[in-house]
Amino acid sequence: MSVQSALLEISSRRELGLRTPEPNNPAGSVASGAIRHSAVALILRFKSGKEGTHLTGDLKVTNLEEFFAQDWVDDRNAEILFIKRSTREADRWSGQVALPGGRRDIEDESDLVTAKRETLEEVGLDLDQYALYVGPLNQRYVTIHWGGRIIMILCTYVFVITTPAPVPLTSQTSEVALAFWCPIAAVANPEAQCRFVKPIDSVANQALIRPIRELVKWCVGSLLFAGIRMPETIAYGEEMTTYPSMIMWGLTHSIVTDLLDIISPHTKDLRPRLPIASQWDTRLVSELLGKSYFEKTVGHPQQSIWKPQLDGKSVGYIIDRYYTRFKIAVTTVAILRCSIGSAIAITIMARLRK
């Protein structure tokens, strides 16, 4: 499936009547039990096609058919706008590769309005002026403590830049360290798929008492998240730009993977998705426990890519369900290790007594 066909499919989702559940308190405190909403914008641009084509980008298009009918649009040269977040202690996603977006304010009429407002604030891009709204991607729960508590519902909206000229970008330096365009072909490259190492101290349940936390570290080691190694050199025409080494992982990785699954569903099995433990025994047990569920959900594109929920709940629950099995795996490995260790100790003591 081409990028054009994928965008047309996403656009058709707007007709399905998927309603975003209203947040309990858009600007409320997590401690109060309210589930807040955040929204991000997945923005695509297309480089102009063959030299000498007539650039009709000043024409105000109202739908994707009109946009792709323009002869300057080259479907093979699609790019996504990413940001690198500034390093801040208060930001749980500090320094990560992300998409423009943020939390919904109480004044925002909808999550779509939030995505537009945050994009304007963070990178200075007016989507109403320069882009065409395509449609939504899967909503997903944002959880902490290995899926133990929902803190946010994340909504993703897809836009297409409608002008062939470079759009102005002005980063809000307090939140955005860098804004850059990256070709879809680069993030879809199987050689770019990697694992991002996250020390267990920064992701383990800090509410656990120290002995149990140390036991979890002993069984898990580090968590290895699915990631994409971003290209360090990106070309736009004759212009070449060099960027620092970056790995996209976490929520942004899952959102981009949703898009790649629509564009190239036949290559979805080549992309790692679930976090794994660096310790081989925990990784083996968790994969065995989660394999049947993972194959059942991800193995059927209509279930994993787009499954509107009639009860208004969010989609994108695969990793949350996997964490349930991951916790069981950690407990199982802890019991096995302690049992084997105890058996060895008893055997040694018995031999010493003899």
GUSE-418323 format. One record per residue (C-alpha): x, y, z. Coordinates in nm, 4 decimals. Layout:
BEGIN
> u_v_w
> X_Y_Z
...
//
This chain:
BEGIN
> u_v_w
> 0.0000_0.0000_0.0000
> 0.1315_0.3454_-0.0904
> 0.1426_0.6424_0.1460
> -0.1397_0.7953_-0.0567
> -0.3603_0.4887_-0.0126
> -0.2785_0.4760_0.3592
> -0.3793_0.8396_0.4071
> -0.7025_0.7828_0.2171
> -0.7766_0.4920_0.4500
> -0.7071_0.7063_0.7571
> -0.9310_0.9777_0.6134
> -1.2141_0.7268_0.5783
> -1.2005_0.6668_0.9533
> -1.3517_1.0080_1.0110
> -1.6745_0.8644_0.8734
> -1.6818_0.5837_1.1317
> -1.8090_0.8181_1.3992
> -1.5385_0.7369_1.6547
> -1.6045_0.9680_1.9468
> -1.3202_1.0652_2.1758
> -1.4256_1.0151_2.5382
> -1.4302_1.3440_2.7211
> -1.1612_1.3760_2.9902
> -1.2816_1.3749_3.3486
> -1.0820_1.6901_3.4056
> -0.8613_1.8095_3.1167
> -0.6437_2.0258_3.3377
> -0.6924_1.8330_3.6599
> -0.4438_1.6618_3.8843
> -0.3559_1.2950_3.8346
> -0.3664_1.2571_4.2113
> -0.7360_1.3451_4.2061
> -0.8056_1.0361_3.9986
> -0.8920_1.2291_3.6812
> -0.7774_1.0849_3.3483
> -0.6345_1.3670_3.1448
> -0.6081_1.3844_2.7679
> -0.3099_1.4673_2.5491
> -0.3013_1.5041_2.1730
> -0.0198_1.4935_1.9189
> -0.0002_1.5839_1.5514
> 0.1562_1.3425_1.3039
> 0.2408_1.5824_1.0205
> 0.3518_1.4694_0.6748
> 0.4961_1.6685_0.3904
> 0.5733_1.5631_0.0350
> 0.8702_1.6808_-0.1650
> 0.7987_1.8105_-0.5123
> 0.8190_1.5529_-0.7933
> 1.0069_1.5793_-1.1204
> 1.1839_1.9032_-1.2038
> 0.9810_2.1341_-1.4182
> 0.6440_2.0330_-1.2789
> 0.3955_2.3109_-1.2204
> 0.3795_2.3931_-0.8494
> 0.0135_2.4476_-0.7703
> 0.0610_2.4393_-0.3953
> -0.0964_2.7819_-0.3512
> -0.4290_2.6273_-0.4467
> -0.6417_2.5756_-0.1352
> -0.7258_2.2049_-0.1396
> -1.0160_2.0731_0.0646
> -0.9551_1.6972_0.0465
> -0.6850_1.4399_-0.0225
> -0.8070_1.3648_-0.3750
> -0.7495_1.7285_-0.4742
> -0.4134_1.7295_-0.2986
> -0.2739_1.4195_-0.4707
> -0.4107_1.5378_-0.8081
> -0.1467_1.8133_-0.8058
> 0.1477_1.7189_-1.0265
> 0.4092_1.8446_-0.7809
> 0.3148_1.5879_-0.5153
> 0.5506_1.2886_-0.5167
> 0.4024_1.0015_-0.3168
> 0.7462_0.8372_-0.2867
> 0.8995_1.1276_-0.0966
> 0.6918_1.1583_0.2202
> 0.8430_1.2877_0.5442
> 0.7255_1.3147_0.9063
> 0.7852_1.6109_1.1362
> 0.9562_1.5103_1.4619
> 1.0832_1.7074_1.7578
> 1.3486_1.6349_2.0167
> 1.2218_1.7469_2.3534
> 1.4369_1.9746_2.5667
> 1.6026_1.8253_2.8727
> 1.3902_1.9147_3.1750
> 1.3592_1.7473_3.5134
> 0.9827_1.8013_3.5310
> 0.9238_1.6344_3.1929
> 0.8878_1.2546_3.2103
> 0.9643_1.2440_2.8344
> 1.2647_1.4751_2.8656
> 1.5112_1.4602_2.5758
> 1.3090_1.2068_2.3746
> 1.2184_1.2057_2.0065
> 0.8495_1.2949_1.9907
> 0.5679_1.4402_1.7836
> 0.4402_1.7956_1.8398
> 0.1662_1.7962_2.0993
> 0.0819_1.8134_2.4657
> -0.1849_1.8130_2.7330
> -0.5361_1.9296_2.6691
> -0.6255_2.2575_2.8361
> -0.9658_2.3129_2.9871
> -1.0284_2.5838_2.7228
> -0.9733_2.3411_2.4328
> -1.2986_2.2387_2.2666
> -1.1588_1.9014_2.1556
> -0.8429_1.6920_2.1413
> -0.8028_1.7950_1.7758
> -0.7897_2.1583_1.8871
> -0.5242_2.0599_2.1428
> -0.3059_1.9025_1.8731
> -0.3271_2.2174_1.6587
> -0.2626_2.4546_1.9494
> 0.0333_2.2602_2.0837
> 0.1891_2.2372_1.7369
> 0.1641_2.6128_1.6962
> 0.3137_2.6714_2.0411
> 0.5969_2.4177_2.0142
> 0.7169_2.4576_1.6537
> 0.5345_2.7690_1.5319
> 0.3441_2.5775_1.2615
> -0.0131_2.6920_1.1940
> -0.1860_2.3737_1.0762
> -0.5043_2.5585_0.9790
> -0.3002_2.7669_0.7348
> -0.0513_2.5172_0.5957
> -0.2042_2.1722_0.6395
> -0.5025_1.9532_0.5619
> -0.6488_1.7416_0.8414
> -0.6549_1.3759_0.7316
> -0.7975_1.1783_1.0240
> -0.7208_1.0050_1.3546
> -0.4907_0.7182_1.4447
> -0.5480_0.4794_1.7335
> -0.6014_0.6318_2.0745
> -0.4014_0.4723_2.3513
> -0.3831_0.4675_2.7269
> -0.0675_0.6091_2.8833
> 0.0181_0.4085_3.1931
> 0.2830_0.3974_3.4627
> 0.4029_0.1187_3.6901
> 0.4085_-0.1359_3.4065
> 0.0506_-0.0752_3.3051
> -0.0672_-0.0593_3.6653
> -0.2222_0.2867_3.6527
> -0.3699_0.4910_3.3681
> -0.2602_0.8535_3.3791
> -0.3599_0.9794_3.0358
> -0.5417_0.9110_2.7091
> -0.3287_1.0005_2.4068
> -0.5001_1.0979_2.0810
> -0.3122_1.1195_1.7489
> -0.4252_1.3236_1.4485
> -0.2709_1.3061_1.0996
> -0.2118_1.6169_0.8869
> -0.0618_1.6786_0.5420
> 0.1235_1.9958_0.4479
> -0.0468_2.1296_0.1339
> 0.2219_2.3672_0.0062
> 0.5385_2.2666_-0.1852
> 0.7362_2.5480_-0.0243
> 0.9135_2.4795_0.3084
> 0.6862_2.5784_0.5960
> 0.8296_2.8020_0.8694
> 0.9270_2.6283_1.1936
> 1.0125_2.8163_1.5128
> 1.0931_2.5924_1.8071
> 0.9830_2.6846_2.1569
> 1.3251_2.6324_2.3146
> 1.1890_2.5757_2.6647
> 1.0190_2.2554_2.5443
> 1.1683_2.1730_2.2032
> 1.5417_2.1376_2.1447
> 1.5095_2.0469_1.7765
> 1.2418_2.0159_1.5055
> 1.3246_1.8131_1.1955
> 1.1710_1.6261_0.9024
> 1.2551_1.2589_0.8526
> 1.1672_1.0435_0.5481
> 0.9148_0.7660_0.6115
> 1.1472_0.5328_0.4205
> 1.4168_0.5927_0.6836
> 1.1997_0.4980_0.9831
> 1.0517_0.2011_0.7933
> 1.3963_0.0640_0.7087
> 1.4360_-0.2771_0.8823
> 1.8016_-0.1947_0.9488
> 1.6916_0.1051_1.1575
> 1.4916_-0.1152_1.3981
> 1.6732_-0.1491_1.7298
> 1.6301_-0.1795_2.1058
> 1.6497_0.1103_2.3512
> 1.8012_0.0166_2.6877
> 1.6184_0.1618_2.9881
> 1.7613_0.0964_3.3375
> 1.5053_-0.0712_3.5592
> 1.5414_0.1998_3.8278
> 1.3746_0.4542_3.6021
> 1.0789_0.2378_3.5025
> 1.0201_0.0054_3.7981
> 0.7362_0.0676_4.0406
> 0.8880_0.3144_4.2851
> 0.6050_0.2403_4.5280
> 0.7562_-0.1011_4.5989
> 0.9655_-0.1402_4.9101
> 1.3376_-0.1537_4.8470
> 1.3921_-0.5343_4.8894
> 1.1200_-0.6118_4.6348
> 1.2511_-0.3445_4.4008
> 1.5989_-0.4972_4.4199
> 1.4468_-0.8386_4.3505
> 1.2804_-0.7001_4.0371
> 1.6118_-0.5505_3.9217
> 1.7806_-0.8859_3.9843
> 1.5259_-1.0702_3.7691
> 1.4808_-0.8146_3.4901
> 1.8192_-0.6439_3.4571
> 1.7279_-0.3641_3.2145
> 1.4190_-0.3203_2.9984
> 1.4845_-0.3229_2.6249
> 1.2196_-0.1221_2.4401
> 1.1502_-0.1388_2.0679
> 1.3079_0.1584_1.8934
> 1.4032_0.3134_1.5610
> 1.7487_0.4590_1.5051
> 1.6953_0.7999_1.3440
> 1.9184_0.8916_1.0469
> 2.1993_1.1309_1.1329
> 2.2081_1.2845_0.7851
> 1.8902_1.3894_0.6042
> 1.8771_1.5354_0.2532
> 1.6220_1.7810_0.1188
> 1.7025_1.8560_-0.2432
> 2.0667_1.9603_-0.2523
> 2.0628_2.0542_0.1163
> 2.2168_1.8044_0.3597
> 2.1559_1.8385_0.7348
> 2.3398_1.6480_1.0066
> 2.1672_1.5645_1.3354
> 2.2896_1.4108_1.6634
> 2.2428_1.0395_1.7236
> 1.8820_0.9776_1.8361
> 1.6587_0.6748_1.8975
> 1.2808_0.6974_1.8723
> 1.1078_0.4728_2.1255
> 0.8103_0.4560_2.3615
> 0.4846_0.6274_2.2715
> 0.6216_0.7935_1.9579
> 0.7521_0.4605_1.8328
> 0.4116_0.2969_1.8835
> 0.2321_0.5803_1.7010
> 0.4715_0.5740_1.4044
> 0.4454_0.1940_1.3973
> 0.0650_0.2288_1.3709
> 0.1175_0.4385_1.0570
> 0.3775_0.2004_0.9126
> 0.1397_-0.0919_0.9688
> -0.1168_0.0789_0.7478
> 0.1382_0.1682_0.4787
> 0.3141_-0.1706_0.4756
> 0.1062_-0.4329_0.6598
> 0.3114_-0.7156_0.5050
> 0.6276_-0.5986_0.6863
> 0.4732_-0.5513_1.0320
> 0.6353_-0.8685_1.1697
> 0.9808_-0.7180_1.0988
> 0.9258_-0.4416_1.3536
> 0.9821_-0.5179_1.7231
> 0.7041_-0.3874_1.9468
> 0.7073_-0.5215_2.2984
> 0.9620_-0.4385_2.5720
> 1.1744_-0.7311_2.6849
> 1.4065_-0.8000_2.9782
> 1.7829_-0.8109_2.9362
> 1.7966_-1.1225_3.1583
> 1.7505_-1.4233_2.9301
> 1.5321_-1.6332_3.1611
> 1.2826_-1.3539_3.2313
> 1.2743_-1.2694_2.8606
> 1.2089_-1.6341_2.7714
> 0.9255_-1.6789_3.0225
> 0.7595_-1.3465_2.9352
> 0.7726_-1.4254_2.5639
> 0.6187_-1.7673_2.6237
> 0.3415_-1.6196_2.8379
> 0.2698_-1.3319_2.6029
> 0.3145_-1.5104_2.2726
> -0.0401_-1.6413_2.2338
> -0.1985_-1.3077_2.3245
> 0.0431_-1.1126_2.1054
> -0.0190_-1.3346_1.8034
> -0.3947_-1.3214_1.8640
> -0.4077_-0.9402_1.8591
> -0.1194_-0.8296_1.6387
> -0.1583_-1.1182_1.3962
> -0.4901_-0.9808_1.2717
> -0.4488_-0.6369_1.1096
> -0.8152_-0.5441_1.1469
> -0.7916_-0.5924_1.5227
> -0.4571_-0.4287_1.5908
> -0.4572_-0.1434_1.3385
> -0.8105_-0.0142_1.3742
> -1.0772_-0.1378_1.6093
> -1.3312_0.1293_1.7064
> -1.4621_0.0696_2.0547
> -1.8388_0.1018_2.0820
> -1.8121_0.1614_2.4554
> -1.5932_0.4689_2.4017
> -1.2767_0.3150_2.5448
> -0.9374_0.3801_2.3924
> -0.7589_0.1440_2.1596
> -0.3928_0.0427_2.1660
> -0.4021_-0.1835_2.4695
> -0.1557_-0.4482_2.3499
> 0.1424_-0.3397_2.5596
> -0.0738_-0.2906_2.8697
> -0.2004_-0.6489_2.8441
> 0.1506_-0.7708_2.7766
> 0.2740_-0.6087_3.0992
> 0.0305_-0.8253_3.2948
> 0.2059_-1.1317_3.1601
> 0.5431_-0.9662_3.2099
> 0.4738_-0.9240_3.5821
> 0.3789_-1.2916_3.6052
> 0.7049_-1.3791_3.4288
> 0.9107_-1.1733_3.6759
> 0.7375_-1.3430_3.9694
> 0.7885_-1.6868_3.8138
> 1.1577_-1.6273_3.7512
> 1.2077_-1.4903_4.1031
> 1.0517_-1.8065_4.2513
> 1.2525_-2.0327_4.0208
> 1.5800_-1.8562_4.0940
> 1.5216_-1.8590_4.4691
> 1.4148_-2.2241_4.4576
> 1.7171_-2.3302_4.2551
> 1.9451_-2.1227_4.4758
> 1.7950_-2.2757_4.7889
> 1.8292_-2.6292_4.6485
> 2.1949_-2.5688_4.5647
> 2.2605_-2.4215_4.9106
> 2.0912_-2.7183_5.0827
> 2.2913_-2.9647_4.8699
> 2.6194_-2.7909_4.9545
> 2.5369_-2.7812_5.3253
> 2.4456_-3.1502_5.3219
> 2.7738_-3.2425_5.1593
> 2.9704_-3.0284_5.4042
> 2.8028_-3.2054_5.6953
> 2.9011_-3.5421_5.5523
//
